[in-house]
Amino acid sequence: MRRMRFSFYELRTTDLDAAQKFYAQILGWEWQSSESGGSWLCGSQPVATATPLSARARERGAPPHWLGHVAVPDVEGVVSQLTALGGEQLGPVTQSLRGKVAALRDPQGAVFGVSTRGDGPSPAVVWHELHTTDEEAALKAYSALFSWQPKDTLTLDRNVGPYRTFAWDDAGKSVGGMVGTARDPRVHTHWLFYLAVRDLDSAVQRVRTLGGTVYDGPMVLPSGDRIALCADVQGAVFGLREQTIPIHPCSTSS
């Protein structure tokens, strides 16, 4: 059975030219233009795409953001399951180069996409973090939809509650976590994606130099990993996670 996992990542932005240059300089990615926007490559391997944020989304108040898409065999089936769980379909199912595609909102309000075609594991995204109002309910919902499996329960801050890590399947290692930070009214529910860098301090400095924002970090996790929470010049939020062992060619220069 094919793993149902985040299979590609899309930056929806208000300035495509500025965004492609920003991430290229931060992460060493190469840009390839297309009719719909473009994509970044690490060597010859796709790592992410970028498209203009639609006028409809801007009218609804959506800021520039990263959107993760889960590869599934049956888009309509997932839509039906999600709505039964209390989630929402955002617009119609469409047909694209990635097969059938749908944008969805989970029961706690976090937006994600599903498609019938994926690029496989991205070499750039190394952690997937859901900020939600109810991490237990969220984990049950995503487990029901995609068979993701709970792994460890960590306590990072007593005001936040437990941090629940998960894997794509029973045999896999942890690939992300879910945490109840959105119980704080100042935090909205969302998926946050962490991008791999070799030298976090250097990458954080480049974010600031290029006009981006560093909200938090560098900080050290209980695991010993170092992370930072950032935003690009247009305001799209992303994480950086230091990888002491390079996992792809681009990470060696970041």
Backbone as JSON, one array per atom type, in Angstrom:
{
  "sequence": "MRRMRFSFYELRTTDLDAAQKFYAQILGWEWQSSESGGSWLCGSQPVATATPLSARARERGAPPHWLGHVAVPDVEGVVSQLTALGGEQLGPVTQSLRGKVAALRDPQGAVFGVSTRGDGPSPAVVWHELHTTDEEAALKAYSALFSWQPKDTLTLDRNVGPYRTFAWDDAGKSVGGMVGTARDPRVHTHWLFYLAVRDLDSAVQRVRTLGGTVYDGPMVLPSGDRIALCADVQGAVFGLREQTIPIHPCSTSS",
  "N": [[0.84, -1.2, 0.0], [0.5, 2.24, -0.82], [2.19, 4.83, 0.88], [0.44, 7.41, 2.51], [1.31, 10.54, 2.58], [2.73, 13.81, 3.19], [3.5, 15.09, 0.11], [4.2, 17.04, -1.72], [5.11, 20.53, -1.63], [3.86, 23.76, -1.52], [4.44, 27.13, -2.07], [2.44, 29.84, -1.64], [2.28, 32.99, -2.76], [2.62, 36.63, -2.75], [4.51, 37.87, -4.24], [6.21, 36.6, -6.57], [8.73, 36.71, -7.84], [10.43, 37.92, -5.93], [10.2, 36.05, -3.87], [11.27, 33.68, -4.98], [13.96, 34.35, -5.23], [14.65, 34.87, -2.57], [14.41, 32.34, -1.19], [16.2, 30.87, -2.68], [18.63, 32.06, -2.01], [18.72, 31.67, 0.74], [18.64, 28.88, 1.02], [19.98, 27.66, -1.05], [18.63, 26.65, -3.22], [17.67, 25.98, -6.64], [15.98, 27.76, -9.22], [13.19, 27.13, -11.34], [11.25, 28.24, -13.87], [7.71, 28.21, -14.68], [4.5, 27.97, -16.4], [2.52, 28.31, -14.48], [3.83, 29.36, -12.34], [6.4, 28.36, -10.76], [9.18, 26.2, -9.79], [11.36, 25.0, -7.21], [14.55, 23.48, -7.28], [16.75, 21.01, -5.97], [19.73, 20.24, -6.95], [18.85, 18.0, -9.33], [16.45, 17.35, -8.29], [13.06, 17.96, -7.46], [11.99, 20.23, -4.91], [10.09, 22.01, -3.95], [7.21, 23.98, -4.9], [6.06, 27.14, -6.29], [3.46, 29.51, -6.42], [1.37, 32.25, -7.53], [-0.5, 33.93, -4.99], [-3.93, 33.66, -5.0], [-6.39, 36.04, -6.2], [-8.89, 35.69, -5.07], [-8.25, 34.4, -2.67], [-6.74, 36.38, -1.42], [-8.71, 38.34, -1.1], [-10.24, 37.14, 0.82], [-8.66, 37.44, 2.97], [-6.42, 35.82, 3.26], [-3.05, 35.3, 4.06], [0.25, 35.3, 2.48], [1.54, 31.96, 2.28], [2.78, 28.67, 3.16], [1.74, 25.65, 1.72], [1.01, 22.34, 2.31], [0.69, 19.28, 0.51], [-0.97, 16.21, 0.59], [-0.38, 13.04, -0.75], [-2.77, 10.96, -2.14], [-4.75, 8.04, -2.94], [-7.4, 8.39, -3.61], [-9.07, 11.15, -4.0], [-11.72, 12.17, -3.76], [-12.76, 10.34, -1.93], [-11.26, 10.92, 0.4], [-12.11, 13.55, 0.83], [-14.81, 13.11, 1.44], [-14.55, 11.57, 3.8], [-13.26, 13.44, 5.46], [-15.13, 15.56, 5.7], [-17.11, 14.19, 7.04], [-15.87, 13.91, 9.46], [-15.99, 16.42, 10.42], [-14.51, 18.33, 9.11], [-13.74, 20.56, 6.3], [-14.32, 21.14, 2.86], [-12.55, 23.16, 0.63], [-13.55, 24.76, -1.92], [-13.9, 23.37, -5.3], [-13.0, 20.01, -6.39], [-10.21, 19.83, -8.48], [-8.59, 19.37, -11.68], [-5.25, 18.83, -12.5], [-1.72, 19.03, -13.42], [-0.86, 17.47, -11.41], [-2.69, 15.52, -11.11], [-5.89, 14.81, -9.67], [-6.87, 17.39, -7.47], [-7.45, 18.85, -4.28], [-8.3, 21.38, -1.92], [-8.37, 21.51, 1.58], [-9.82, 21.9, 4.88], [-9.04, 21.08, 8.13], [-10.81, 19.63, 11.03], [-10.14, 21.35, 13.16], [-9.34, 23.61, 11.88], [-6.96, 23.93, 10.38], [-5.36, 24.28, 7.23], [-4.81, 22.21, 4.38], [-3.66, 20.35, 1.5], [-4.77, 17.82, -0.84], [-3.79, 15.37, -3.25], [-3.75, 13.29, -6.21], [-1.32, 12.66, -7.2], [2.1, 12.66, -6.39], [5.4, 14.01, -5.59], [6.99, 12.34, -4.18], [9.12, 11.84, -1.26], [10.26, 14.98, -0.15], [13.53, 16.32, -0.34], [14.05, 18.47, 1.21], [12.21, 19.24, 3.21], [12.03, 18.54, 6.52], [10.57, 18.21, 8.84], [7.24, 18.18, 10.1], [4.8, 20.13, 11.42], [1.94, 20.49, 13.28], [0.01, 23.07, 14.42], [-2.51, 23.41, 16.62], [-5.87, 23.37, 18.08], [-6.57, 21.17, 19.51], [-4.73, 18.63, 20.05], [-5.01, 15.88, 20.45], [-7.48, 15.17, 19.27], [-6.92, 16.01, 16.68], [-4.82, 14.29, 15.94], [-6.18, 11.84, 15.94], [-7.96, 12.33, 13.83], [-6.29, 12.7, 11.54], [-5.04, 10.25, 11.58], [-7.2, 8.59, 11.01], [-7.79, 9.46, 8.43], [-5.37, 9.12, 6.92], [-3.89, 7.03, 7.94], [-1.77, 7.69, 9.6], [0.52, 7.28, 12.3], [0.65, 7.47, 15.87], [3.52, 8.35, 17.83], [5.74, 9.32, 19.99], [5.12, 11.03, 23.13], [5.72, 14.2, 24.18], [6.66, 16.68, 26.61], [6.81, 19.98, 26.32], [6.19, 22.51, 27.27], [4.33, 23.5, 29.98], [2.18, 25.19, 29.65], [1.39, 24.78, 27.1], [0.85, 22.1, 26.72], [0.82, 18.55, 25.85], [3.14, 17.35, 23.36], [2.64, 15.69, 20.52], [4.17, 13.31, 18.67], [4.33, 11.88, 15.33], [4.23, 9.26, 12.83], [4.45, 8.26, 9.36], [3.59, 5.67, 9.01], [3.24, 2.43, 10.68], [5.82, 1.32, 10.83], [7.56, 3.37, 10.5], [9.78, 6.19, 11.27], [9.5, 9.08, 13.48], [8.05, 11.88, 11.92], [6.96, 14.3, 12.32], [5.04, 16.56, 14.44], [2.25, 17.25, 16.67], [0.63, 19.87, 18.33], [-0.95, 21.74, 20.94], [-0.87, 24.59, 20.61], [-2.57, 26.46, 19.42], [-4.65, 26.83, 21.11], [-4.19, 29.12, 22.4], [-5.47, 32.27, 21.79], [-4.0, 34.0, 20.2], [-2.67, 32.54, 18.37], [-3.06, 30.98, 15.27], [-4.61, 28.06, 13.83], [-2.53, 25.89, 12.04], [-0.37, 24.27, 9.6], [3.08, 23.89, 9.93], [6.11, 23.91, 8.26], [9.35, 22.55, 8.37], [12.48, 23.39, 7.1], [15.5, 22.0, 5.89], [18.76, 22.9, 6.97], [22.32, 23.27, 6.89], [23.92, 24.91, 8.51], [22.58, 26.56, 10.97], [22.82, 29.06, 12.29], [24.08, 30.7, 10.38], [22.15, 30.58, 8.34], [19.94, 31.81, 9.58], [20.96, 34.38, 9.92], [21.11, 35.15, 7.24], [18.39, 35.2, 6.59], [17.56, 37.47, 8.05], [19.2, 39.46, 6.88], [18.22, 39.52, 4.28], [15.76, 40.63, 4.59], [13.75, 39.17, 5.77], [11.97, 37.72, 8.61], [12.84, 36.69, 11.88], [11.23, 34.95, 14.15], [11.59, 33.36, 16.39], [14.3, 31.77, 18.02], [17.77, 31.02, 17.11], [16.99, 27.92, 18.74], [17.3, 25.22, 21.1], [16.11, 21.94, 20.97], [14.65, 19.33, 23.12], [15.65, 16.99, 22.01], [18.1, 17.74, 21.14], [18.35, 18.82, 18.65], [18.52, 21.8, 16.65], [16.53, 24.64, 16.02], [14.72, 27.22, 14.2], [12.19, 29.7, 13.98], [10.74, 31.34, 11.32], [9.92, 33.96, 8.89], [9.29, 34.78, 5.48], [9.92, 37.61, 3.26], [7.44, 38.37, 2.32], [5.8, 37.44, 4.27], [5.17, 34.73, 4.63], [5.27, 31.96, 6.74], [7.8, 29.8, 8.0], [9.83, 27.04, 9.12], [13.23, 26.48, 10.18], [15.56, 23.88, 10.36], [18.36, 22.52, 11.79], [20.6, 20.31, 10.28], [22.98, 18.16, 11.15], [24.2, 16.19, 9.71], [24.44, 16.31, 6.35], [21.54, 16.0, 4.36], [20.84, 16.33, 1.79], [22.19, 17.7, -1.29], [21.95, 20.55, -1.32], [21.81, 21.26, 1.35], [24.38, 21.3, 2.32], [25.54, 23.72, 1.86], [24.17, 25.53, 3.3]],
  "CA": [[0.0, 0.0, 0.0], [1.27, 3.47, -0.9], [2.1, 5.72, 2.03], [-0.22, 8.7, 2.33], [2.18, 11.46, 3.29], [2.95, 15.05, 2.45], [4.27, 14.7, -1.07], [4.82, 18.23, -2.28], [4.92, 21.72, -0.83], [3.6, 24.88, -2.42], [4.42, 28.47, -1.51], [1.49, 30.76, -2.27], [2.92, 34.26, -2.41], [2.2, 37.84, -3.45], [5.64, 38.36, -5.05], [6.88, 35.38, -6.99], [10.13, 36.99, -8.15], [11.16, 38.13, -4.67], [10.2, 34.8, -3.11], [12.2, 32.68, -5.54], [15.32, 34.78, -4.92], [14.84, 34.75, -1.13], [14.67, 30.96, -0.79], [17.42, 30.42, -3.35], [19.78, 32.56, -1.26], [18.72, 31.07, 2.08], [18.74, 27.42, 1.04], [20.76, 27.12, -2.16], [17.76, 26.03, -4.21], [17.68, 26.53, -7.99], [14.62, 28.09, -9.65], [12.78, 26.75, -12.69], [9.97, 28.88, -14.13], [6.68, 27.48, -15.41], [3.36, 28.83, -16.7], [1.73, 28.57, -13.27], [4.69, 29.94, -11.32], [7.72, 27.77, -10.89], [9.55, 25.24, -8.77], [12.76, 24.99, -6.78], [15.22, 22.2, -7.39], [18.03, 20.78, -5.31], [20.29, 19.42, -7.99], [17.79, 17.74, -10.3], [15.28, 16.87, -7.58], [12.13, 19.0, -7.01], [11.81, 20.34, -3.46], [8.89, 22.79, -3.65], [6.71, 24.82, -5.98], [5.56, 28.45, -5.88], [2.41, 30.05, -7.28], [0.81, 33.5, -7.0], [-1.67, 33.84, -4.12], [-5.05, 34.07, -5.84], [-7.15, 37.23, -5.8], [-9.95, 35.24, -4.18], [-7.66, 34.14, -1.35], [-6.38, 37.68, -0.82], [-9.96, 39.0, -0.7], [-10.69, 36.48, 2.04], [-7.71, 37.75, 4.02], [-5.35, 34.83, 3.39], [-1.7, 35.83, 3.85], [1.16, 34.34, 1.84], [1.7, 30.82, 3.17], [3.19, 27.37, 2.63], [0.66, 24.66, 1.74], [1.46, 20.98, 2.08], [-0.27, 18.41, -0.15], [-0.84, 14.79, 0.89], [-0.68, 12.18, -1.89], [-3.79, 9.97, -1.79], [-5.25, 7.34, -4.13], [-8.8, 8.73, -3.89], [-9.33, 12.48, -3.46], [-13.12, 12.3, -3.34], [-12.94, 9.55, -0.73], [-10.71, 11.68, 1.53], [-13.01, 14.69, 1.06], [-15.99, 12.58, 2.12], [-14.16, 11.21, 5.16], [-12.94, 14.63, 6.24], [-16.36, 16.27, 6.03], [-17.79, 13.4, 8.07], [-15.15, 14.15, 10.71], [-16.18, 17.81, 10.82], [-13.67, 19.23, 8.32], [-14.4, 21.33, 5.25], [-13.72, 21.21, 1.53], [-12.41, 24.54, 0.21], [-13.61, 24.81, -3.37], [-14.12, 22.09, -5.98], [-11.87, 19.17, -6.81], [-9.78, 20.27, -9.8], [-7.65, 18.5, -12.39], [-4.02, 19.54, -12.82], [-0.62, 18.13, -13.73], [-0.69, 16.58, -10.26], [-3.89, 14.71, -11.0], [-6.97, 15.5, -8.96], [-6.36, 18.19, -6.34], [-8.46, 19.53, -3.47], [-7.85, 22.08, -0.72], [-9.22, 21.11, 2.68], [-9.58, 22.46, 6.21], [-9.32, 20.02, 9.1], [-11.86, 20.04, 11.99], [-9.69, 22.44, 14.02], [-9.15, 24.82, 11.07], [-5.71, 23.97, 9.61], [-5.57, 24.03, 5.81], [-3.85, 21.37, 3.69], [-4.16, 19.88, 0.22], [-4.59, 16.41, -1.22], [-3.71, 15.18, -4.7], [-3.54, 11.89, -6.57], [0.05, 12.47, -7.66], [3.08, 13.35, -5.57], [6.79, 13.95, -6.01], [7.76, 11.52, -3.27], [9.68, 12.63, -0.16], [11.09, 16.13, -0.5], [14.79, 16.31, 0.4], [14.23, 19.74, 1.92], [11.31, 19.37, 4.36], [12.46, 17.49, 7.45], [9.66, 18.08, 9.98], [5.9, 18.67, 9.8], [4.3, 20.47, 12.75], [0.59, 21.02, 13.28], [-0.38, 23.9, 15.56], [-3.94, 23.14, 16.63], [-6.56, 23.6, 19.35], [-6.79, 19.9, 20.19], [-3.78, 17.72, 19.42], [-5.51, 14.5, 20.5], [-8.51, 15.03, 18.23], [-6.27, 16.16, 15.38], [-4.08, 13.06, 15.64], [-7.17, 10.83, 15.59], [-8.52, 12.64, 12.52], [-5.31, 12.41, 10.5], [-4.83, 8.8, 11.58], [-8.33, 8.01, 10.3], [-7.71, 9.83, 7.02], [-4.16, 8.73, 6.2], [-3.23, 5.94, 8.68], [-0.59, 8.14, 10.34], [0.6, 6.59, 13.58], [1.27, 8.19, 16.99], [4.8, 7.83, 18.29], [6.09, 9.73, 21.35], [4.46, 12.18, 23.74], [6.72, 15.04, 24.83], [6.17, 17.86, 27.31], [7.73, 21.08, 26.04], [5.8, 23.68, 28.06], [3.08, 23.13, 30.65], [1.1, 26.04, 29.16], [1.04, 24.31, 25.76], [0.34, 20.74, 26.78], [1.68, 17.53, 25.25], [3.55, 17.42, 21.96], [2.45, 14.32, 20.05], [4.85, 13.05, 17.4], [3.65, 10.88, 14.51], [4.94, 8.68, 11.69], [3.54, 7.98, 8.23], [3.04, 4.32, 9.17], [3.68, 1.72, 11.89], [7.24, 0.99, 10.83], [8.36, 4.56, 10.22], [10.24, 7.06, 12.34], [8.72, 10.3, 13.61], [8.24, 12.85, 10.84], [6.33, 15.56, 12.69], [4.38, 16.61, 15.73], [1.03, 18.03, 16.8], [0.69, 20.53, 19.62], [-2.13, 22.58, 21.15], [-0.55, 26.02, 20.73], [-3.66, 27.31, 18.93], [-5.58, 27.15, 22.19], [-3.91, 30.54, 22.63], [-6.18, 33.0, 20.73], [-3.07, 34.74, 19.34], [-2.08, 31.58, 17.43], [-4.06, 30.34, 14.42], [-4.3, 26.67, 13.48], [-1.8, 25.83, 10.76], [0.77, 23.38, 9.43], [4.37, 24.57, 9.81], [7.07, 22.99, 7.65], [10.74, 22.88, 8.69], [13.4, 23.18, 5.99], [16.82, 21.58, 6.38], [19.96, 23.69, 6.71], [23.53, 22.72, 7.48], [24.41, 25.86, 9.51], [21.4, 27.33, 11.33], [23.17, 30.45, 12.61], [24.32, 31.37, 9.12], [20.87, 30.7, 7.62], [19.14, 32.81, 10.28], [21.52, 35.68, 9.58], [20.71, 35.47, 5.87], [16.97, 35.58, 6.64], [17.48, 38.86, 8.49], [19.86, 40.32, 5.9], [17.38, 39.6, 3.08], [14.51, 41.31, 4.91], [12.8, 38.28, 6.42], [11.79, 37.87, 10.05], [13.11, 35.54, 12.75], [10.34, 35.09, 15.29], [12.09, 32.65, 17.56], [15.46, 30.94, 17.76], [17.88, 29.56, 17.21], [16.73, 27.3, 20.04], [17.66, 23.8, 21.16], [15.03, 21.05, 21.38], [15.09, 18.26, 24.01], [16.39, 16.0, 21.23], [19.4, 18.29, 20.78], [18.25, 19.51, 17.37], [18.39, 23.26, 16.74], [15.52, 25.13, 15.07], [14.33, 28.63, 14.26], [10.9, 30.01, 13.35], [11.01, 32.5, 10.47], [8.97, 34.31, 7.83], [9.94, 35.45, 4.36], [9.64, 39.04, 3.15], [6.01, 38.54, 2.1], [5.11, 37.03, 5.49], [4.93, 33.29, 4.74], [6.01, 31.43, 7.89], [8.44, 28.51, 7.81], [10.83, 26.71, 10.11], [14.53, 25.98, 9.76], [16.03, 22.84, 11.29], [19.75, 22.22, 11.48], [20.93, 18.91, 10.07], [24.43, 18.05, 11.26], [24.61, 15.34, 8.6], [23.68, 16.78, 5.18], [20.63, 15.0, 3.81], [20.72, 16.59, 0.36], [23.31, 18.54, -1.69], [21.76, 21.96, -0.99], [21.99, 21.51, 2.79], [25.79, 21.43, 2.68], [25.96, 25.11, 1.72], [23.23, 26.41, 4.04]],
  "C": [[0.88, 1.25, 0.0], [1.09, 4.31, 0.36], [1.34, 6.99, 1.65], [0.51, 9.7, 3.21], [2.23, 12.77, 2.53], [3.92, 14.76, 1.31], [4.83, 15.87, -1.85], [4.34, 19.46, -1.51], [4.86, 22.93, -1.75], [3.61, 26.19, -1.64], [3.43, 29.31, -2.31], [1.86, 32.17, -1.82], [2.38, 35.42, -3.24], [3.31, 38.42, -4.31], [6.51, 37.18, -5.42], [8.37, 35.6, -7.22], [10.95, 37.15, -6.88], [11.26, 36.84, -3.87], [11.22, 33.81, -3.65], [13.65, 33.05, -5.24], [15.63, 34.59, -3.44], [15.21, 33.32, -0.75], [15.91, 30.39, -1.47], [18.65, 30.84, -2.54], [19.86, 31.96, 0.14], [19.14, 29.61, 2.03], [19.55, 26.82, -0.09], [19.94, 26.42, -3.22], [17.91, 26.72, -5.57], [16.24, 26.68, -8.48], [14.38, 27.67, -11.09], [11.38, 27.3, -12.92], [9.02, 27.95, -14.87], [5.51, 28.43, -15.65], [2.58, 29.21, -15.45], [2.53, 29.25, -12.17], [6.09, 29.42, -11.48], [7.99, 26.78, -9.79], [11.03, 25.4, -8.42], [13.29, 23.57, -6.9], [16.44, 22.18, -6.49], [18.75, 19.77, -6.18], [19.22, 19.23, -9.05], [16.48, 17.36, -9.63], [14.38, 18.01, -7.14], [12.02, 19.02, -5.49], [10.54, 21.09, -3.09], [8.47, 23.55, -4.89], [6.28, 26.17, -5.41], [4.55, 28.94, -6.9], [1.93, 31.38, -6.69], [-0.4, 33.21, -6.09], [-2.86, 34.42, -4.88], [-5.75, 35.31, -5.29], [-8.26, 36.84, -4.82], [-9.43, 35.01, -2.76], [-7.3, 35.45, -0.67], [-7.62, 38.41, -0.33], [-10.5, 38.41, 0.6], [-9.73, 36.7, 3.21], [-6.59, 36.76, 4.2], [-4.0, 35.49, 3.15], [-0.89, 34.87, 2.99], [1.46, 33.18, 2.81], [2.24, 29.62, 2.4], [2.03, 26.4, 2.79], [1.23, 23.29, 1.42], [0.34, 20.14, 1.48], [0.05, 16.95, 0.18], [-1.23, 13.98, -0.34], [-1.64, 11.08, -1.44], [-4.27, 9.26, -3.05], [-6.64, 7.79, -4.55], [-9.13, 10.06, -3.23], [-10.76, 12.6, -2.95], [-13.41, 11.5, -2.07], [-12.43, 10.27, 0.51], [-11.61, 12.87, 1.86], [-14.24, 14.23, 1.83], [-15.69, 12.23, 3.57], [-13.95, 12.44, 6.02], [-14.2, 15.39, 6.63], [-17.16, 15.51, 7.08], [-17.16, 13.6, 9.45], [-15.31, 15.59, 11.21], [-15.28, 18.8, 10.11], [-14.45, 19.86, 7.19], [-13.61, 21.25, 3.95], [-13.71, 22.67, 1.09], [-12.39, 24.61, -1.32], [-13.72, 23.42, -3.98], [-12.84, 21.29, -6.14], [-11.5, 19.58, -8.24], [-8.8, 19.26, -10.39], [-6.43, 19.33, -12.77], [-2.96, 18.53, -13.24], [-0.36, 17.16, -12.6], [-1.93, 15.71, -10.05], [-5.02, 15.5, -10.38], [-6.4, 16.17, -7.72], [-7.53, 18.81, -5.6], [-7.79, 20.21, -2.29], [-8.86, 21.83, 0.38], [-8.87, 21.85, 3.96], [-9.95, 21.39, 7.22], [-10.32, 20.51, 10.16], [-11.45, 21.17, 12.92], [-9.32, 23.7, 13.22], [-7.87, 24.89, 10.27], [-5.96, 23.55, 8.17], [-4.45, 23.15, 5.25], [-4.46, 20.95, 2.36], [-4.01, 18.39, 0.08], [-4.54, 16.34, -2.74], [-3.45, 13.71, -4.98], [-2.14, 11.62, -7.1], [0.99, 13.27, -6.77], [4.48, 13.2, -6.12], [7.6, 12.96, -5.2], [8.35, 12.4, -2.18], [10.52, 13.79, -0.66], [12.39, 16.05, 0.29], [14.97, 17.52, 1.29], [13.4, 19.84, 3.19], [11.56, 18.21, 5.32], [11.58, 17.35, 8.69], [8.34, 18.78, 9.64], [5.2, 18.9, 11.13], [2.92, 21.11, 12.65], [0.34, 21.79, 14.57], [-1.91, 23.94, 15.56], [-4.55, 23.45, 17.99], [-6.72, 22.33, 20.16], [-5.92, 18.84, 19.51], [-4.26, 16.27, 19.42], [-6.55, 14.25, 19.41], [-7.89, 15.12, 16.85], [-5.54, 14.88, 14.99], [-5.04, 11.93, 15.26], [-7.72, 11.06, 14.19], [-7.54, 12.29, 11.4], [-4.97, 10.92, 10.44], [-5.96, 8.1, 10.81], [-8.24, 8.26, 8.8], [-6.56, 9.13, 6.3], [-3.38, 7.58, 6.85], [-1.91, 6.38, 9.33], [-0.64, 7.59, 11.75], [1.25, 7.43, 14.67], [2.57, 7.53, 17.41], [5.03, 8.23, 19.75], [5.22, 10.89, 21.82], [5.5, 12.94, 24.55], [6.03, 16.19, 25.56], [7.19, 18.97, 27.12], [7.45, 22.27, 26.95], [4.45, 23.35, 28.69], [1.91, 23.99, 30.19], [0.6, 25.59, 27.78], [0.4, 22.94, 25.81], [1.26, 19.79, 26.06], [1.97, 17.8, 23.78], [3.55, 16.0, 21.45], [3.15, 14.14, 18.71], [4.13, 11.93, 16.65], [4.57, 10.42, 13.39], [3.93, 8.41, 10.58], [2.9, 6.6, 8.36], [3.65, 3.66, 10.4], [5.19, 1.56, 11.97], [8.13, 2.22, 10.74], [8.82, 5.29, 11.47], [9.39, 8.32, 12.39], [9.07, 11.29, 12.51], [7.63, 14.2, 11.17], [5.69, 15.46, 14.05], [3.13, 17.46, 15.68], [0.97, 18.58, 18.21], [-0.45, 21.55, 19.72], [-1.85, 24.06, 21.33], [-1.69, 26.92, 20.31], [-4.79, 27.45, 19.95], [-5.38, 28.59, 22.65], [-4.57, 31.33, 21.5], [-5.26, 33.8, 19.81], [-2.44, 33.85, 18.27], [-3.19, 30.95, 16.61], [-3.65, 28.9, 14.14], [-3.62, 26.63, 12.12], [-0.75, 24.72, 10.8], [2.03, 24.23, 9.22], [5.39, 23.54, 9.31], [8.49, 23.48, 7.9], [11.65, 22.46, 7.54], [14.8, 22.93, 6.52], [17.91, 22.59, 6.0], [21.14, 23.05, 7.42], [24.01, 23.58, 8.65], [23.26, 26.8, 9.86], [21.73, 28.8, 11.6], [23.38, 31.27, 11.34], [23.02, 31.59, 8.35], [19.98, 31.76, 8.26], [19.65, 34.22, 9.97], [21.13, 36.1, 8.17], [19.24, 35.86, 5.8], [16.85, 37.05, 7.01], [18.06, 39.81, 7.44], [18.98, 40.54, 4.67], [16.01, 40.2, 3.35], [13.44, 40.42, 5.5], [12.76, 38.52, 7.91], [12.16, 36.57, 10.76], [12.28, 35.74, 14.01], [10.89, 34.46, 16.55], [13.29, 31.8, 17.15], [16.67, 31.76, 17.3], [17.64, 29.06, 18.64], [17.03, 25.81, 19.94], [16.48, 22.99, 21.68], [15.55, 20.01, 22.36], [15.9, 17.18, 23.29], [17.82, 16.44, 20.92], [19.41, 19.0, 19.45], [18.04, 21.0, 17.6], [17.44, 23.74, 15.64], [15.38, 26.64, 15.2], [13.01, 28.78, 13.52], [11.03, 31.34, 12.62], [9.83, 32.82, 9.57], [9.74, 34.98, 6.72], [9.47, 36.89, 4.26], [8.14, 39.3, 2.96], [5.17, 38.07, 3.3], [4.79, 35.56, 5.62], [5.85, 32.7, 5.81], [6.57, 30.05, 7.55], [9.42, 28.27, 8.95], [12.14, 26.32, 9.45], [14.99, 24.97, 10.81], [17.44, 22.42, 10.86], [19.96, 20.72, 11.38], [22.45, 18.78, 10.1], [25.01, 17.15, 10.18], [23.81, 15.79, 7.38], [22.81, 15.67, 4.6], [20.37, 15.22, 2.33], [21.79, 17.59, -0.01], [23.17, 20.0, -1.27], [22.05, 22.24, 0.47], [23.45, 21.7, 3.16], [26.25, 22.87, 2.61], [25.1, 26.06, 2.54], [23.6, 26.46, 5.52]]
}
